[in-house]
Amino acid sequence: MKIDTVEAIPLAVPYRRPFAFASGQVTAADHVLVRITTDDGLVGHGEAPPRPYTYGETAASIVAAVRDLFAPVLIGADPFARERIRADLARTVANNAARGAIDVALWDLVGQACGQPVHVLLGHAADDVAAAHMIGLGTPSEMVADAVEMNDRYGVEAFKVKVGRDLAHDLAAVRELRRELGDQVELYADANRGWDADTAVVASRRLADFHVTMLEEPNPADDVLGRRRVVAASPIPVVGDESTITLGGVARSLLDGDAQAISVKVARTGFTDSAKIVGLCEGLGVTTVVGNQIDGMLGTVASTALACGQRALARHPVEVTNFLLMTDDVLTEPPTIVDGRAAARQGPGLGVTIDPDKLAHYRVDR
């Protein structure tokens, strides 16, 4: 089996409402569908969500990177030779979302060829996982309403709360969420590097009063001494996310004392490097959780597969609900959240099918 064609298809699917966070805002899923076809007719898929304000990639740059840089390397290659392919792709720096989507598509192909779901190939730690929901920035009442709907309608009991703006406003939102949801629900916070170090130190102590379990990216990690001061002073674990986007970056961050836990995202490290990051952290006794790059439905399926494949990830709630922001998508069968849990697909590979009519409708390159 050899790779025959590689495509990068830009899509634009509107959101029901904007999703805001300290470093940006999204109003539509301007994602790129990566499609890899083999000479025996198998088709693997991956989703690349560009986040230019975080990683520097746009939909146009992802399409160009896949078409001009990565497709020539992939065509003719054996999809099972993922380590050789990984080394070849690594000769081009950055382009994390593009490479992540390629890796997901390769695992999709391998799973189909083996007749096994991806989460089984990754280790089959679980068949379903607890879901966590990201609450975007808004007024306290808007943020509470979002959480209550997810709790009442889908049974979700873990919430990542976006913070990182005016501290008083952030604390008011967390206070109202805790008051409305009660102590049985897990709350953790993500500042997306929005505070300075002094504010982050104060915030960490105040957030602990509301039983917030983790604080993600409280201030810019390139404020090296400031981040270390936050980590040392915080009564709750500081999580590395967009400051730890590669295997080597995770190692440096942990050894330098920049983070005490790591958020892993399929959208930027695929399955292969995500599993390597989890293994590194397991060996060091560091917690890993599955984060969300405001993924679409395909990315959500992939994130669920990763979490169900790795024991260290399956024990924590997984951020897999933000596809519900989308008005539609290109999958024939959307993911589901039932009783607060997300289940891995049981079909070969990722177990997904692309609706050709929806793909034709939402693609923006024709």
Contacts in CASP RR format, 6 or more apart in sequence:
PFRMAT RR
TARGET T0000
AUTHOR 0000-0000-0000
METHOD contacts of the structure
MODEL  1
MKIDTVEAIPLAVPYRRPFAFASGQVTAADHVLVRITTDDGLVGHGEAPP
RPYTYGETAASIVAAVRDLFAPVLIGADPFARERIRADLARTVANNAARG
AIDVALWDLVGQACGQPVHVLLGHAADDVAAAHMIGLGTPSEMVADAVEM
NDRYGVEAFKVKVGRDLAHDLAAVRELRRELGDQVELYADANRGWDADTA
VVASRRLADFHVTMLEEPNPADDVLGRRRVVAASPIPVVGDESTITLGGV
ARSLLDGDAQAISVKVARTGFTDSAKIVGLCEGLGVTTVVGNQIDGMLGT
VASTALACGQRALARHPVEVTNFLLMTDDVLTEPPTIVDGRAAARQGPGL
GVTIDPDKLAHYRVDR
1 38 0 8 1.000
1 39 0 8 1.000
1 40 0 8 1.000
1 42 0 8 1.000
1 78 0 8 1.000
1 79 0 8 1.000
1 80 0 8 1.000
1 109 0 8 1.000
1 113 0 8 1.000
2 38 0 8 1.000
2 39 0 8 1.000
2 76 0 8 1.000
2 77 0 8 1.000
2 78 0 8 1.000
3 36 0 8 1.000
3 37 0 8 1.000
3 38 0 8 1.000
3 39 0 8 1.000
3 74 0 8 1.000
3 75 0 8 1.000
3 76 0 8 1.000
3 77 0 8 1.000
3 78 0 8 1.000
3 79 0 8 1.000
4 37 0 8 1.000
4 38 0 8 1.000
4 39 0 8 1.000
4 41 0 8 1.000
4 75 0 8 1.000
4 76 0 8 1.000
5 35 0 8 1.000
5 36 0 8 1.000
5 37 0 8 1.000
5 75 0 8 1.000
6 34 0 8 1.000
6 35 0 8 1.000
6 36 0 8 1.000
6 37 0 8 1.000
6 66 0 8 1.000
6 67 0 8 1.000
6 70 0 8 1.000
6 71 0 8 1.000
6 74 0 8 1.000
6 75 0 8 1.000
6 102 0 8 1.000
7 33 0 8 1.000
7 34 0 8 1.000
7 35 0 8 1.000
7 36 0 8 1.000
7 37 0 8 1.000
7 66 0 8 1.000
8 32 0 8 1.000
8 33 0 8 1.000
8 34 0 8 1.000
8 35 0 8 1.000
8 48 0 8 1.000
8 62 0 8 1.000
8 63 0 8 1.000
8 65 0 8 1.000
8 66 0 8 1.000
8 67 0 8 1.000
8 98 0 8 1.000
9 32 0 8 1.000
9 33 0 8 1.000
9 34 0 8 1.000
9 35 0 8 1.000
9 63 0 8 1.000
9 359 0 8 1.000
9 363 0 8 1.000
9 365 0 8 1.000
10 30 0 8 1.000
10 31 0 8 1.000
10 32 0 8 1.000
10 59 0 8 1.000
10 60 0 8 1.000
10 62 0 8 1.000
10 63 0 8 1.000
10 363 0 8 1.000
10 364 0 8 1.000
10 365 0 8 1.000
11 29 0 8 1.000
11 30 0 8 1.000
11 31 0 8 1.000
11 32 0 8 1.000
11 33 0 8 1.000
11 330 0 8 1.000
11 359 0 8 1.000
11 362 0 8 1.000
11 363 0 8 1.000
11 364 0 8 1.000
12 28 0 8 1.000
12 29 0 8 1.000
12 30 0 8 1.000
12 362 0 8 1.000
12 364 0 8 1.000
13 28 0 8 1.000
13 29 0 8 1.000
13 31 0 8 1.000
13 296 0 8 1.000
13 326 0 8 1.000
13 327 0 8 1.000
13 328 0 8 1.000
13 329 0 8 1.000
13 330 0 8 1.000
13 362 0 8 1.000
14 27 0 8 1.000
14 28 0 8 1.000
14 29 0 8 1.000
14 326 0 8 1.000
14 327 0 8 1.000
14 328 0 8 1.000
15 26 0 8 1.000
15 27 0 8 1.000
15 28 0 8 1.000
15 29 0 8 1.000
15 325 0 8 1.000
15 326 0 8 1.000
15 327 0 8 1.000
16 325 0 8 1.000
16 326 0 8 1.000
16 327 0 8 1.000
17 325 0 8 1.000
18 25 0 8 1.000
18 26 0 8 1.000
18 27 0 8 1.000
19 25 0 8 1.000
19 26 0 8 1.000
19 27 0 8 1.000
19 134 0 8 1.000
19 136 0 8 1.000
19 294 0 8 1.000
19 322 0 8 1.000
19 325 0 8 1.000
20 136 0 8 1.000
20 137 0 8 1.000
20 138 0 8 1.000
20 162 0 8 1.000
21 136 0 8 1.000
21 137 0 8 1.000
21 162 0 8 1.000
21 190 0 8 1.000
21 192 0 8 1.000
22 137 0 8 1.000
22 162 0 8 1.000
22 163 0 8 1.000
22 164 0 8 1.000
22 165 0 8 1.000
22 191 0 8 1.000
22 192 0 8 1.000
22 193 0 8 1.000
22 194 0 8 1.000
23 53 0 8 1.000
23 54 0 8 1.000
23 192 0 8 1.000
23 193 0 8 1.000
23 194 0 8 1.000
23 242 0 8 1.000
24 53 0 8 1.000
24 192 0 8 1.000
26 294 0 8 1.000
29 49 0 8 1.000
29 294 0 8 1.000
29 296 0 8 1.000
29 326 0 8 1.000
29 329 0 8 1.000
30 50 0 8 1.000
30 59 0 8 1.000
31 47 0 8 1.000
31 48 0 8 1.000
31 49 0 8 1.000
31 50 0 8 1.000
31 59 0 8 1.000
31 296 0 8 1.000
32 47 0 8 1.000
32 48 0 8 1.000
32 50 0 8 1.000
32 59 0 8 1.000
32 62 0 8 1.000
32 63 0 8 1.000
32 66 0 8 1.000
32 97 0 8 1.000
32 98 0 8 1.000
32 101 0 8 1.000
33 45 0 8 1.000
33 46 0 8 1.000
33 47 0 8 1.000
33 48 0 8 1.000
33 298 0 8 1.000
33 330 0 8 1.000
33 354 0 8 1.000
33 359 0 8 1.000
33 363 0 8 1.000
34 45 0 8 1.000
34 46 0 8 1.000
34 47 0 8 1.000
34 48 0 8 1.000
34 66 0 8 1.000
34 98 0 8 1.000
34 101 0 8 1.000
34 102 0 8 1.000
34 104 0 8 1.000
34 105 0 8 1.000
35 43 0 8 1.000
35 44 0 8 1.000
35 45 0 8 1.000
35 46 0 8 1.000
35 105 0 8 1.000
35 354 0 8 1.000
36 43 0 8 1.000
36 44 0 8 1.000
36 45 0 8 1.000
36 74 0 8 1.000
36 79 0 8 1.000
36 102 0 8 1.000
36 105 0 8 1.000
36 106 0 8 1.000
36 109 0 8 1.000
37 43 0 8 1.000
37 44 0 8 1.000
38 79 0 8 1.000
38 109 0 8 1.000
42 109 0 8 1.000
42 112 0 8 1.000
42 113 0 8 1.000
43 109 0 8 1.000
44 105 0 8 1.000
44 106 0 8 1.000
44 108 0 8 1.000
44 109 0 8 1.000
44 112 0 8 1.000
44 350 0 8 1.000
45 104 0 8 1.000
45 105 0 8 1.000
45 108 0 8 1.000
45 298 0 8 1.000
45 350 0 8 1.000
45 352 0 8 1.000
45 354 0 8 1.000
46 100 0 8 1.000
46 101 0 8 1.000
46 102 0 8 1.000
46 104 0 8 1.000
46 105 0 8 1.000
46 108 0 8 1.000
46 298 0 8 1.000
46 299 0 8 1.000
46 302 0 8 1.000
46 350 0 8 1.000
47 101 0 8 1.000
47 104 0 8 1.000
47 267 0 8 1.000
47 295 0 8 1.000
47 296 0 8 1.000
47 298 0 8 1.000
47 299 0 8 1.000
47 302 0 8 1.000
48 57 0 8 1.000
48 62 0 8 1.000
48 97 0 8 1.000
48 98 0 8 1.000
48 100 0 8 1.000
48 101 0 8 1.000
48 267 0 8 1.000
49 97 0 8 1.000
49 267 0 8 1.000
49 293 0 8 1.000
49 294 0 8 1.000
49 295 0 8 1.000
49 296 0 8 1.000
49 299 0 8 1.000
50 56 0 8 1.000
50 57 0 8 1.000
50 58 0 8 1.000
50 59 0 8 1.000
50 61 0 8 1.000
50 62 0 8 1.000
50 97 0 8 1.000
51 57 0 8 1.000
51 97 0 8 1.000
51 293 0 8 1.000
51 294 0 8 1.000
52 58 0 8 1.000
54 242 0 8 1.000
55 94 0 8 1.000
55 96 0 8 1.000
55 97 0 8 1.000
55 242 0 8 1.000
55 245 0 8 1.000
55 268 0 8 1.000
56 94 0 8 1.000
57 94 0 8 1.000
57 95 0 8 1.000
57 96 0 8 1.000
57 97 0 8 1.000
57 98 0 8 1.000
61 95 0 8 1.000
61 98 0 8 1.000
62 95 0 8 1.000
62 97 0 8 1.000
62 98 0 8 1.000
62 101 0 8 1.000
63 365 0 8 1.000
65 92 0 8 1.000
65 95 0 8 1.000
65 98 0 8 1.000
66 98 0 8 1.000
66 101 0 8 1.000
66 102 0 8 1.000
69 92 0 8 1.000
69 95 0 8 1.000
70 89 0 8 1.000
70 92 0 8 1.000
70 95 0 8 1.000
70 98 0 8 1.000
70 99 0 8 1.000
70 102 0 8 1.000
73 85 0 8 1.000
73 88 0 8 1.000
73 89 0 8 1.000
74 85 0 8 1.000
74 102 0 8 1.000
77 84 0 8 1.000
77 85 0 8 1.000
77 88 0 8 1.000
79 85 0 8 1.000
79 106 0 8 1.000
79 109 0 8 1.000
79 110 0 8 1.000
79 113 0 8 1.000
80 110 0 8 1.000
80 113 0 8 1.000
82 103 0 8 1.000
82 106 0 8 1.000
82 107 0 8 1.000
82 110 0 8 1.000
82 272 0 8 1.000
83 272 0 8 1.000
85 102 0 8 1.000
85 106 0 8 1.000
86 103 0 8 1.000
86 272 0 8 1.000
86 273 0 8 1.000
89 99 0 8 1.000
89 102 0 8 1.000
96 245 0 8 1.000
96 246 0 8 1.000
96 268 0 8 1.000
96 269 0 8 1.000
97 267 0 8 1.000
97 268 0 8 1.000
97 293 0 8 1.000
99 270 0 8 1.000
100 266 0 8 1.000
100 267 0 8 1.000
100 268 0 8 1.000
100 269 0 8 1.000
100 270 0 8 1.000
100 273 0 8 1.000
101 267 0 8 1.000
101 270 0 8 1.000
103 269 0 8 1.000
103 270 0 8 1.000
103 271 0 8 1.000
103 272 0 8 1.000
103 273 0 8 1.000
104 266 0 8 1.000
104 270 0 8 1.000
104 271 0 8 1.000
104 299 0 8 1.000
104 302 0 8 1.000
104 350 0 8 1.000
107 118 0 8 1.000
107 121 0 8 1.000
107 270 0 8 1.000
107 271 0 8 1.000
107 272 0 8 1.000
107 349 0 8 1.000
107 350 0 8 1.000
108 118 0 8 1.000
108 349 0 8 1.000
108 350 0 8 1.000
108 351 0 8 1.000
108 352 0 8 1.000
109 349 0 8 1.000
110 121 0 8 1.000
110 349 0 8 1.000
111 117 0 8 1.000
111 118 0 8 1.000
111 121 0 8 1.000
111 348 0 8 1.000
111 349 0 8 1.000
112 348 0 8 1.000
112 349 0 8 1.000
114 121 0 8 1.000
114 348 0 8 1.000
115 347 0 8 1.000
115 348 0 8 1.000
115 349 0 8 1.000
116 348 0 8 1.000
116 349 0 8 1.000
117 305 0 8 1.000
117 344 0 8 1.000
117 345 0 8 1.000
117 346 0 8 1.000
117 347 0 8 1.000
117 348 0 8 1.000
117 349 0 8 1.000
117 350 0 8 1.000
117 351 0 8 1.000
118 271 0 8 1.000
118 302 0 8 1.000
118 305 0 8 1.000
118 349 0 8 1.000
118 350 0 8 1.000
119 126 0 8 1.000
119 127 0 8 1.000
119 304 0 8 1.000
119 305 0 8 1.000
119 306 0 8 1.000
119 308 0 8 1.000
119 309 0 8 1.000
119 344 0 8 1.000
119 345 0 8 1.000
120 309 0 8 1.000
121 349 0 8 1.000
122 271 0 8 1.000
122 275 0 8 1.000
122 305 0 8 1.000
122 306 0 8 1.000
122 308 0 8 1.000
122 309 0 8 1.000
122 310 0 8 1.000
123 309 0 8 1.000
123 310 0 8 1.000
124 308 0 8 1.000
124 309 0 8 1.000
125 308 0 8 1.000
125 309 0 8 1.000
125 310 0 8 1.000
125 311 0 8 1.000
125 313 0 8 1.000
125 314 0 8 1.000
126 307 0 8 1.000
126 308 0 8 1.000
126 309 0 8 1.000
126 311 0 8 1.000
126 314 0 8 1.000
126 344 0 8 1.000
127 308 0 8 1.000
127 343 0 8 1.000
127 344 0 8 1.000
127 346 0 8 1.000
128 308 0 8 1.000
128 341 0 8 1.000
128 342 0 8 1.000
128 343 0 8 1.000
128 344 0 8 1.000
129 304 0 8 1.000
129 307 0 8 1.000
129 308 0 8 1.000
129 313 0 8 1.000
129 314 0 8 1.000
129 317 0 8 1.000
129 318 0 8 1.000
129 320 0 8 1.000
129 341 0 8 1.000
129 342 0 8 1.000
130 157 0 8 1.000
130 158 0 8 1.000
130 316 0 8 1.000
130 317 0 8 1.000
130 318 0 8 1.000
130 340 0 8 1.000
130 341 0 8 1.000
131 154 0 8 1.000
131 156 0 8 1.000
131 158 0 8 1.000
131 317 0 8 1.000
131 318 0 8 1.000
131 319 0 8 1.000
131 320 0 8 1.000
131 321 0 8 1.000
131 337 0 8 1.000
131 340 0 8 1.000
131 341 0 8 1.000
131 342 0 8 1.000
132 156 0 8 1.000
132 158 0 8 1.000
132 159 0 8 1.000
132 160 0 8 1.000
132 186 0 8 1.000
132 317 0 8 1.000
132 318 0 8 1.000
132 319 0 8 1.000
132 320 0 8 1.000
132 321 0 8 1.000
133 146 0 8 1.000
133 147 0 8 1.000
133 150 0 8 1.000
133 154 0 8 1.000
133 156 0 8 1.000
133 158 0 8 1.000
133 159 0 8 1.000
133 160 0 8 1.000
133 319 0 8 1.000
133 321 0 8 1.000
133 322 0 8 1.000
134 159 0 8 1.000
134 160 0 8 1.000
134 162 0 8 1.000
134 190 0 8 1.000
134 292 0 8 1.000
134 294 0 8 1.000
134 319 0 8 1.000
134 321 0 8 1.000
134 322 0 8 1.000
135 143 0 8 1.000
135 146 0 8 1.000
135 147 0 8 1.000
135 159 0 8 1.000
135 160 0 8 1.000
135 161 0 8 1.000
135 162 0 8 1.000
135 177 0 8 1.000
136 143 0 8 1.000
136 146 0 8 1.000
136 161 0 8 1.000
136 162 0 8 1.000
137 143 0 8 1.000
137 162 0 8 1.000
137 163 0 8 1.000
137 165 0 8 1.000
138 173 0 8 1.000
139 173 0 8 1.000
140 169 0 8 1.000
140 172 0 8 1.000
140 173 0 8 1.000
140 175 0 8 1.000
140 176 0 8 1.000
140 177 0 8 1.000
141 176 0 8 1.000
143 161 0 8 1.000
143 173 0 8 1.000
143 176 0 8 1.000
143 177 0 8 1.000
144 173 0 8 1.000
144 176 0 8 1.000
144 177 0 8 1.000
144 180 0 8 1.000
147 159 0 8 1.000
147 177 0 8 1.000
147 180 0 8 1.000
147 181 0 8 1.000
148 180 0 8 1.000
148 181 0 8 1.000
150 156 0 8 1.000
150 159 0 8 1.000
150 321 0 8 1.000
151 157 0 8 1.000
151 181 0 8 1.000
151 185 0 8 1.000
154 321 0 8 1.000
154 337 0 8 1.000
154 338 0 8 1.000
154 340 0 8 1.000
155 337 0 8 1.000
155 339 0 8 1.000
155 340 0 8 1.000
156 321 0 8 1.000
156 337 0 8 1.000
156 340 0 8 1.000
157 184 0 8 1.000
157 185 0 8 1.000
157 186 0 8 1.000
157 317 0 8 1.000
157 340 0 8 1.000
158 185 0 8 1.000
158 186 0 8 1.000
158 188 0 8 1.000
158 317 0 8 1.000
159 177 0 8 1.000
159 181 0 8 1.000
159 185 0 8 1.000
159 186 0 8 1.000
159 187 0 8 1.000
159 188 0 8 1.000
160 188 0 8 1.000
160 189 0 8 1.000
160 190 0 8 1.000
160 216 0 8 1.000
160 319 0 8 1.000
161 173 0 8 1.000
161 174 0 8 1.000
161 177 0 8 1.000
161 187 0 8 1.000
161 188 0 8 1.000
161 189 0 8 1.000
161 190 0 8 1.000
161 212 0 8 1.000
162 189 0 8 1.000
162 190 0 8 1.000
162 192 0 8 1.000
163 170 0 8 1.000
163 173 0 8 1.000
163 174 0 8 1.000
163 189 0 8 1.000
163 190 0 8 1.000
163 191 0 8 1.000
163 203 0 8 1.000
164 170 0 8 1.000
164 191 0 8 1.000
164 192 0 8 1.000
164 194 0 8 1.000
164 195 0 8 1.000
164 203 0 8 1.000
165 194 0 8 1.000
167 195 0 8 1.000
167 199 0 8 1.000
167 202 0 8 1.000
167 203 0 8 1.000
167 206 0 8 1.000
170 189 0 8 1.000
170 191 0 8 1.000
170 203 0 8 1.000
171 203 0 8 1.000
171 206 0 8 1.000
171 207 0 8 1.000
171 210 0 8 1.000
174 187 0 8 1.000
174 189 0 8 1.000
174 207 0 8 1.000
174 210 0 8 1.000
174 212 0 8 1.000
175 210 0 8 1.000
177 187 0 8 1.000
178 187 0 8 1.000
178 210 0 8 1.000
178 211 0 8 1.000
181 187 0 8 1.000
183 211 0 8 1.000
186 213 0 8 1.000
186 317 0 8 1.000
187 210 0 8 1.000
187 211 0 8 1.000
187 212 0 8 1.000
187 213 0 8 1.000
188 212 0 8 1.000
188 213 0 8 1.000
188 214 0 8 1.000
188 215 0 8 1.000
188 216 0 8 1.000
188 239 0 8 1.000
189 203 0 8 1.000
189 207 0 8 1.000
189 212 0 8 1.000
189 214 0 8 1.000
189 215 0 8 1.000
189 216 0 8 1.000
190 215 0 8 1.000
190 216 0 8 1.000
190 217 0 8 1.000
190 239 0 8 1.000
190 241 0 8 1.000
191 200 0 8 1.000
191 203 0 8 1.000
191 215 0 8 1.000
191 216 0 8 1.000
191 217 0 8 1.000
191 218 0 8 1.000
191 219 0 8 1.000
192 216 0 8 1.000
192 217 0 8 1.000
192 242 0 8 1.000
193 217 0 8 1.000
193 218 0 8 1.000
193 219 0 8 1.000
193 220 0 8 1.000
193 221 0 8 1.000
193 242 0 8 1.000
193 243 0 8 1.000
194 217 0 8 1.000
194 218 0 8 1.000
194 219 0 8 1.000
194 220 0 8 1.000
195 203 0 8 1.000
195 218 0 8 1.000
195 219 0 8 1.000
196 219 0 8 1.000
196 223 0 8 1.000
197 219 0 8 1.000
197 223 0 8 1.000
197 226 0 8 1.000
197 227 0 8 1.000
197 229 0 8 1.000
197 230 0 8 1.000
199 219 0 8 1.000
200 215 0 8 1.000
200 218 0 8 1.000
200 219 0 8 1.000
200 230 0 8 1.000
200 234 0 8 1.000
201 229 0 8 1.000
201 230 0 8 1.000
201 233 0 8 1.000
201 234 0 8 1.000
203 215 0 8 1.000
203 218 0 8 1.000
204 215 0 8 1.000
204 218 0 8 1.000
204 230 0 8 1.000
204 233 0 8 1.000
204 234 0 8 1.000
204 235 0 8 1.000
204 236 0 8 1.000
204 238 0 8 1.000
205 233 0 8 1.000
205 234 0 8 1.000
205 235 0 8 1.000
207 215 0 8 1.000
207 236 0 8 1.000
208 235 0 8 1.000
208 236 0 8 1.000
212 236 0 8 1.000
213 236 0 8 1.000
213 237 0 8 1.000
214 236 0 8 1.000
214 237 0 8 1.000
214 238 0 8 1.000
214 239 0 8 1.000
214 261 0 8 1.000
214 289 0 8 1.000
215 234 0 8 1.000
215 236 0 8 1.000
215 237 0 8 1.000
215 238 0 8 1.000
215 239 0 8 1.000
216 238 0 8 1.000
216 239 0 8 1.000
216 240 0 8 1.000
216 241 0 8 1.000
216 263 0 8 1.000
217 239 0 8 1.000
217 240 0 8 1.000
217 241 0 8 1.000
217 242 0 8 1.000
217 243 0 8 1.000
218 227 0 8 1.000
218 230 0 8 1.000
218 234 0 8 1.000
218 238 0 8 1.000
219 226 0 8 1.000
219 227 0 8 1.000
219 230 0 8 1.000
220 227 0 8 1.000
220 243 0 8 1.000
221 227 0 8 1.000
221 240 0 8 1.000
221 243 0 8 1.000
221 244 0 8 1.000
221 253 0 8 1.000
221 258 0 8 1.000
221 259 0 8 1.000
222 243 0 8 1.000
224 256 0 8 1.000
224 258 0 8 1.000
227 238 0 8 1.000
227 258 0 8 1.000
228 256 0 8 1.000
228 257 0 8 1.000
228 258 0 8 1.000
230 238 0 8 1.000
231 238 0 8 1.000
231 257 0 8 1.000
231 258 0 8 1.000
231 259 0 8 1.000
231 260 0 8 1.000
237 260 0 8 1.000
237 261 0 8 1.000
237 287 0 8 1.000
238 258 0 8 1.000
238 259 0 8 1.000
238 260 0 8 1.000
238 261 0 8 1.000
239 259 0 8 1.000
239 260 0 8 1.000
239 261 0 8 1.000
239 262 0 8 1.000
239 263 0 8 1.000
239 289 0 8 1.000
240 253 0 8 1.000
240 258 0 8 1.000
240 259 0 8 1.000
240 261 0 8 1.000
240 262 0 8 1.000
240 263 0 8 1.000
241 262 0 8 1.000
241 263 0 8 1.000
241 265 0 8 1.000
241 291 0 8 1.000
243 253 0 8 1.000
243 258 0 8 1.000
243 259 0 8 1.000
244 250 0 8 1.000
244 253 0 8 1.000
244 258 0 8 1.000
244 259 0 8 1.000
244 262 0 8 1.000
244 263 0 8 1.000
245 268 0 8 1.000
245 269 0 8 1.000
246 269 0 8 1.000
246 273 0 8 1.000
247 269 0 8 1.000
247 273 0 8 1.000
247 276 0 8 1.000
247 277 0 8 1.000
247 280 0 8 1.000
250 262 0 8 1.000
250 277 0 8 1.000
250 280 0 8 1.000
250 281 0 8 1.000
251 280 0 8 1.000
252 258 0 8 1.000
253 259 0 8 1.000
253 262 0 8 1.000
254 262 0 8 1.000
254 281 0 8 1.000
254 284 0 8 1.000
254 286 0 8 1.000
260 286 0 8 1.000
260 287 0 8 1.000
261 286 0 8 1.000
261 287 0 8 1.000
261 288 0 8 1.000
261 289 0 8 1.000
262 277 0 8 1.000
262 281 0 8 1.000
262 286 0 8 1.000
262 287 0 8 1.000
262 288 0 8 1.000
262 289 0 8 1.000
263 288 0 8 1.000
263 289 0 8 1.000
263 290 0 8 1.000
263 291 0 8 1.000
264 274 0 8 1.000
264 277 0 8 1.000
264 278 0 8 1.000
264 288 0 8 1.000
264 289 0 8 1.000
264 290 0 8 1.000
264 291 0 8 1.000
264 306 0 8 1.000
264 313 0 8 1.000
265 274 0 8 1.000
265 290 0 8 1.000
265 291 0 8 1.000
265 292 0 8 1.000
265 293 0 8 1.000
265 303 0 8 1.000
266 274 0 8 1.000
266 290 0 8 1.000
266 295 0 8 1.000
266 299 0 8 1.000
266 302 0 8 1.000
266 303 0 8 1.000
266 306 0 8 1.000
267 293 0 8 1.000
267 295 0 8 1.000
267 299 0 8 1.000
267 302 0 8 1.000
267 303 0 8 1.000
268 293 0 8 1.000
269 277 0 8 1.000
270 302 0 8 1.000
270 306 0 8 1.000
271 302 0 8 1.000
271 305 0 8 1.000
271 306 0 8 1.000
274 306 0 8 1.000
275 306 0 8 1.000
275 310 0 8 1.000
277 288 0 8 1.000
278 288 0 8 1.000
278 310 0 8 1.000
278 312 0 8 1.000
278 313 0 8 1.000
279 312 0 8 1.000
281 287 0 8 1.000
281 288 0 8 1.000
281 312 0 8 1.000
282 288 0 8 1.000
282 312 0 8 1.000
287 312 0 8 1.000
287 316 0 8 1.000
288 312 0 8 1.000
288 313 0 8 1.000
288 316 0 8 1.000
289 313 0 8 1.000
289 316 0 8 1.000
289 317 0 8 1.000
289 318 0 8 1.000
289 319 0 8 1.000
290 303 0 8 1.000
290 306 0 8 1.000
290 307 0 8 1.000
290 313 0 8 1.000
290 316 0 8 1.000
290 318 0 8 1.000
290 319 0 8 1.000
290 320 0 8 1.000
291 303 0 8 1.000
291 318 0 8 1.000
291 319 0 8 1.000
292 303 0 8 1.000
292 319 0 8 1.000
292 320 0 8 1.000
292 321 0 8 1.000
292 322 0 8 1.000
294 322 0 8 1.000
294 325 0 8 1.000
295 302 0 8 1.000
295 303 0 8 1.000
295 320 0 8 1.000
295 322 0 8 1.000
295 323 0 8 1.000
296 322 0 8 1.000
296 323 0 8 1.000
296 326 0 8 1.000
296 329 0 8 1.000
297 323 0 8 1.000
297 326 0 8 1.000
297 329 0 8 1.000
297 330 0 8 1.000
297 331 0 8 1.000
297 334 0 8 1.000
297 335 0 8 1.000
298 329 0 8 1.000
298 330 0 8 1.000
298 331 0 8 1.000
298 350 0 8 1.000
298 352 0 8 1.000
299 323 0 8 1.000
300 320 0 8 1.000
300 321 0 8 1.000
300 322 0 8 1.000
300 323 0 8 1.000
300 335 0 8 1.000
300 342 0 8 1.000
301 331 0 8 1.000
301 335 0 8 1.000
301 345 0 8 1.000
301 350 0 8 1.000
301 351 0 8 1.000
301 352 0 8 1.000
302 350 0 8 1.000
303 318 0 8 1.000
303 319 0 8 1.000
303 320 0 8 1.000
304 318 0 8 1.000
304 320 0 8 1.000
304 335 0 8 1.000
304 342 0 8 1.000
304 343 0 8 1.000
304 344 0 8 1.000
304 345 0 8 1.000
305 344 0 8 1.000
305 345 0 8 1.000
305 350 0 8 1.000
306 313 0 8 1.000
307 313 0 8 1.000
307 314 0 8 1.000
307 318 0 8 1.000
307 320 0 8 1.000
308 314 0 8 1.000
308 344 0 8 1.000
309 344 0 8 1.000
318 342 0 8 1.000
320 335 0 8 1.000
320 337 0 8 1.000
320 342 0 8 1.000
321 337 0 8 1.000
323 329 0 8 1.000
323 334 0 8 1.000
323 335 0 8 1.000
324 337 0 8 1.000
328 358 0 8 1.000
328 362 0 8 1.000
329 358 0 8 1.000
330 354 0 8 1.000
330 355 0 8 1.000
330 358 0 8 1.000
330 359 0 8 1.000
330 362 0 8 1.000
331 352 0 8 1.000
331 353 0 8 1.000
331 354 0 8 1.000
331 355 0 8 1.000
332 352 0 8 1.000
332 353 0 8 1.000
332 354 0 8 1.000
332 355 0 8 1.000
333 352 0 8 1.000
333 353 0 8 1.000
335 342 0 8 1.000
336 342 0 8 1.000
336 343 0 8 1.000
345 351 0 8 1.000
345 352 0 8 1.000
360 366 0 8 1.000
END
